[in-house]
Amino acid sequence: MNLSLIIAIRQISKCRESAAEYLDLRRANLEGANLRHTDLWRANLRNANLWRADLRGTILPPTHNKLRTPWGWAIITHDHIQIGCQSHAVDEWACFADDEIKGMARGALE
């Protein structure tokens, strides 16, 4: 485990208590991190590596920057989320059934 991941996990652990706290995770290497059910709404994730991170239930911030996620590159804005070639309104993503998401890409829910 690298030093930037350890520092980021400590910051995230503190943030789980208080969602209002700002997190500076720019360029953090969070590859493989367990971020399940973490509120990262106020986090700066610019150029953060989220590859293979467990983001199930995680609240991600709106950004016009690309995020490297377990499902490919993602762009999140206040009303849309694009993951790979799939772009939908936030409300649509929330309503998709697991079978619909599985049909979007191989390994989509793994």
Backbone bond lengths (Angstrom), bond angles and torsions (degrees), N, CA, C in turn:
res aa  C-N    CA-C-N  psi(-1)  N-CA   C-N-CA  omega(-1)  CA-C   N-CA-C  phi
1 M - - - 1.447 - - 1.530 108.04 -
2 N 1.345 117.26 130.21 1.456 118.62 -176.92 1.524 112.02 -85.54
3 L 1.324 116.32 165.15 1.457 122.65 -174.46 1.520 112.38 -62.98
4 S 1.343 118.09 -41.63 1.470 119.08 -178.87 1.527 111.03 -64.53
5 L 1.338 117.68 -33.57 1.462 120.51 177.00 1.524 110.52 -67.15
6 I 1.313 117.87 -42.77 1.463 121.61 179.40 1.530 110.37 -61.86
7 I 1.327 117.27 -45.96 1.461 121.27 179.51 1.524 110.27 -62.85
8 A 1.324 116.94 -43.59 1.464 120.68 -179.57 1.523 111.11 -64.32
9 I 1.322 117.76 -41.17 1.464 120.80 179.44 1.522 110.26 -63.59
10 R 1.328 117.66 -39.07 1.471 120.30 177.34 1.525 110.17 -63.32
11 Q 1.333 117.54 -42.45 1.458 120.99 178.54 1.524 110.46 -64.11
12 I 1.328 116.75 -43.50 1.460 121.08 -179.46 1.522 110.56 -64.89
13 S 1.329 117.58 -40.40 1.467 120.84 179.05 1.511 110.55 -59.27
14 K 1.326 117.26 -41.18 1.458 120.54 177.15 1.522 110.42 -66.05
15 C 1.320 116.32 -37.87 1.458 121.43 -176.55 1.524 112.17 -70.41
16 R 1.310 118.14 -26.24 1.462 120.02 179.47 1.523 110.56 -59.08
17 E 1.323 116.41 -27.30 1.461 120.85 178.07 1.529 110.77 -76.02
18 S 1.318 118.04 -36.93 1.457 122.08 -173.75 1.521 110.23 -135.62
19 A 1.335 116.15 107.90 1.460 120.75 -178.22 1.525 111.70 -71.31
20 A 1.321 118.09 -17.67 1.463 120.89 -176.80 1.523 111.91 -77.01
21 E 1.308 118.07 -14.85 1.456 122.38 -177.38 1.530 110.90 -72.08
22 Y 1.336 116.54 136.47 1.464 122.19 178.91 1.526 109.15 -83.46
23 L 1.324 116.32 133.97 1.462 121.50 177.56 1.518 110.19 -115.65
24 D 1.304 117.06 127.21 1.454 121.56 175.70 1.528 107.89 -98.48
25 L 1.328 115.81 97.48 1.462 121.57 -179.21 1.527 110.70 -114.15
26 R 1.328 116.35 26.47 1.466 119.31 178.26 1.524 109.79 -57.46
27 R 1.321 114.62 133.10 1.469 123.07 177.15 1.537 113.74 60.34
28 A 1.329 117.30 16.52 1.474 119.85 178.91 1.520 109.41 -71.74
29 N 1.308 116.58 139.59 1.451 121.26 175.99 1.525 107.24 -93.82
30 L 1.345 115.79 98.17 1.463 122.30 -178.37 1.522 110.87 -104.59
31 E 1.322 116.36 22.30 1.461 120.67 -178.70 1.519 110.26 -57.03
32 G 1.339 115.63 124.84 1.453 121.41 177.31 1.516 115.12 76.66
33 A 1.323 118.70 4.86 1.474 121.03 -177.52 1.526 111.44 -72.15
34 N 1.314 116.81 147.59 1.460 122.26 174.70 1.526 107.56 -88.94
35 L 1.328 116.29 100.11 1.460 122.07 -179.65 1.522 111.30 -110.02
36 R 1.312 115.87 19.48 1.460 121.72 -176.43 1.524 111.81 -53.48
37 H 1.337 115.46 130.68 1.468 123.69 175.50 1.524 113.23 58.47
38 T 1.332 117.65 30.07 1.460 122.13 177.99 1.521 109.17 -94.74
39 D 1.311 117.00 137.94 1.456 121.80 176.51 1.524 108.49 -90.49
40 L 1.326 115.99 102.02 1.459 121.86 179.86 1.527 111.48 -106.77
41 W 1.336 116.97 20.47 1.462 121.98 -174.63 1.525 111.74 -54.63
42 R 1.323 117.91 -39.46 1.464 121.27 -177.05 1.534 112.41 -98.54
43 A 1.310 117.12 12.59 1.472 120.68 -179.13 1.527 110.73 -84.19
44 N 1.317 115.82 144.35 1.459 121.74 171.89 1.524 106.50 -93.98
45 L 1.322 116.03 105.41 1.460 121.77 -177.17 1.529 112.04 -104.85
46 R 1.315 117.11 19.18 1.467 120.31 -177.56 1.531 110.11 -56.83
47 N 1.313 114.83 124.24 1.469 123.31 179.94 1.528 113.58 62.42
48 A 1.326 117.47 19.84 1.469 120.51 175.66 1.531 109.10 -76.85
49 N 1.308 116.26 145.56 1.458 122.07 177.98 1.528 107.97 -98.27
50 L 1.342 116.37 108.87 1.466 122.18 179.43 1.527 111.20 -106.57
51 W 1.324 116.41 16.41 1.466 120.89 -177.99 1.521 110.15 -58.06
52 R 1.313 116.52 129.55 1.462 124.88 179.12 1.528 113.42 62.15
53 A 1.324 118.48 14.69 1.467 121.12 175.00 1.525 108.81 -76.92
54 D 1.315 116.88 145.43 1.458 121.30 177.62 1.522 107.09 -84.73
55 L 1.345 116.52 104.80 1.459 122.40 -176.14 1.518 112.42 -107.26
56 R 1.324 117.88 13.91 1.462 119.74 -179.32 1.521 110.52 -61.91
57 G 1.326 115.55 124.97 1.455 121.01 179.23 1.522 114.09 78.16
58 T 1.328 117.73 4.29 1.461 121.76 -178.14 1.526 110.03 -81.23
59 I 1.316 116.33 139.06 1.459 121.79 175.62 1.522 107.06 -95.80
60 L 1.333 116.08 111.81 1.464 121.49 -177.14 1.529 110.31 -96.69
61 P 1.331 117.01 151.53 1.468 119.78 -178.76 1.520 111.90 -77.54
62 P 1.335 116.43 154.50 1.464 118.02 171.85 1.527 108.28 -70.41
63 T 1.299 116.75 137.95 1.460 120.69 -178.43 1.513 109.11 -153.41
64 H 1.298 116.32 151.11 1.460 119.57 172.88 1.517 109.03 -103.52
65 N 1.323 116.04 7.63 1.454 121.47 176.38 1.519 108.89 -93.84
66 K 1.303 115.59 157.57 1.462 119.88 176.90 1.515 109.83 -79.89
67 L 1.323 115.53 138.86 1.459 122.28 173.35 1.512 107.49 -115.08
68 R 1.306 117.04 133.51 1.464 120.36 175.59 1.518 106.70 -87.49
69 T 1.314 116.09 113.22 1.459 121.91 -176.41 1.523 109.67 -116.20
70 P 1.338 117.11 172.55 1.471 119.32 176.88 1.528 112.98 -62.01
71 W 1.324 117.48 -16.82 1.462 121.09 -176.88 1.516 111.94 -105.61
72 G 1.304 117.82 11.31 1.458 121.83 -177.73 1.512 110.10 110.10
73 W 1.318 115.96 -168.73 1.459 120.42 -179.54 1.509 110.05 -72.89
74 A 1.336 117.28 138.85 1.464 122.05 -179.68 1.525 109.75 -129.60
75 I 1.315 114.84 143.96 1.462 121.93 172.10 1.524 105.97 -125.81
76 I 1.329 116.34 125.17 1.458 121.68 -176.63 1.523 108.27 -118.75
77 T 1.322 116.90 124.17 1.455 121.61 173.94 1.521 107.98 -116.95
78 H 1.317 117.54 -177.26 1.462 118.94 -177.66 1.521 112.76 -66.97
79 D 1.341 118.79 -21.89 1.463 119.37 -178.36 1.527 114.97 -128.39
80 H 1.330 118.64 -4.41 1.468 121.87 -179.08 1.524 111.56 -137.87
81 I 1.326 114.83 151.32 1.461 121.59 172.56 1.525 106.72 -130.92
82 Q 1.327 115.42 128.36 1.453 120.45 173.69 1.510 108.15 -116.44
83 I 1.332 115.50 124.08 1.463 121.79 176.04 1.525 105.88 -123.84
84 G 1.317 115.42 115.12 1.461 118.99 -174.53 1.515 109.06 60.70
85 C 1.319 118.30 -127.27 1.460 121.31 -179.60 1.526 112.25 -94.19
86 Q 1.322 118.11 0.07 1.466 122.02 179.75 1.522 110.12 -92.33
87 S 1.330 117.03 118.81 1.456 122.37 178.30 1.519 108.91 -126.37
88 H 1.335 116.02 121.87 1.468 120.90 -177.77 1.524 109.55 -144.36
89 A 1.319 115.41 159.60 1.460 120.65 174.24 1.530 108.84 -64.08
90 V 1.319 116.01 151.26 1.465 120.90 179.86 1.521 110.49 -54.99
91 D 1.330 117.03 -43.17 1.471 121.13 179.59 1.522 112.02 -61.07
92 E 1.332 116.80 -37.35 1.465 120.42 178.45 1.528 110.83 -65.19
93 W 1.350 116.18 -46.25 1.468 119.45 179.29 1.527 109.90 -57.32
94 A 1.317 116.90 -41.14 1.472 120.79 -177.91 1.526 111.94 -64.80
95 C 1.330 116.62 -27.37 1.470 120.47 -176.34 1.529 114.24 -94.41
96 F 1.332 117.78 -10.19 1.463 119.56 -179.19 1.523 110.54 -64.61
97 A 1.317 116.49 135.86 1.463 121.59 172.79 1.528 108.26 -77.61
98 D 1.318 116.16 157.49 1.466 120.81 179.71 1.529 111.75 -54.59
99 D 1.336 117.42 -40.67 1.467 120.75 -179.69 1.528 111.68 -62.52
100 E 1.344 116.78 -36.53 1.462 119.82 178.30 1.532 110.56 -66.84
101 I 1.324 116.84 -41.55 1.465 120.68 179.19 1.517 110.63 -67.63
102 K 1.337 117.01 -40.84 1.471 120.08 177.93 1.521 111.10 -59.32
103 G 1.339 117.18 -33.70 1.460 121.67 179.92 1.523 113.73 -73.72
104 M 1.318 117.39 -12.07 1.467 120.97 -177.78 1.524 112.14 -77.60
105 A 1.323 116.49 -36.01 1.470 119.77 -178.22 1.522 109.48 -162.36
106 R 1.307 115.64 147.02 1.455 120.75 177.83 1.543 109.06 -62.38
107 G 1.310 116.96 130.81 1.449 121.81 179.24 1.527 114.81 76.51
108 A 1.340 116.87 16.30 1.461 120.58 -174.29 1.533 113.38 -59.82
109 L 1.295 118.67 -34.02 1.471 120.38 -177.42 1.522 112.62 -110.68
110 E 1.298 117.63 18.40 1.465 120.12 179.61 1.497 110.81 -85.76
